């Protein structure tokens, strides 16, 4: 499974909205800044999430985006499918439509099982769970990236303050 940048940005934006105090609206600029997402790209993503019924958008002063439902009712799987379509495909076909001959005849069953496992995992993890803490624990021995230090912006021409 490959998670596109667009899908990654969408999940991060929805989690940012879930973490907003009291379900308040956030502007695309606020979300883009908090998650380091290109704002123009994010605005298109938010429009897709609105069409999928995941976010509401509000125009005018104090406008922005908010979740269309409580974060406990939105799953990571739902967001990924809304942005990138089916979670698994082989040569752009759903696994259940594949037919192979000869020694590979049982391979479609593996692809179907993979699809089922992905759906089970991603549809069991809600945005609320991710926003509030570790929703999924990595398997033993998994190498997780270390959080990077945020660099203060501003100041001089070389990016250093002062």
Protein Blocks (a to p, Z undefined) as FASTA:
>chain_A
ZZdfklmmmmmmmmmmmmpghhiacdfklmmmmnopafklmmmmmmmmmmnopaccdede
hiacddfbdfklccfklmmmmmnopfbdcehiafklpccehjllmmmmmmmmmmmmmmmm
mmmpcfklmmnocfbdcdehiacddddddddeehjfnopaZZ
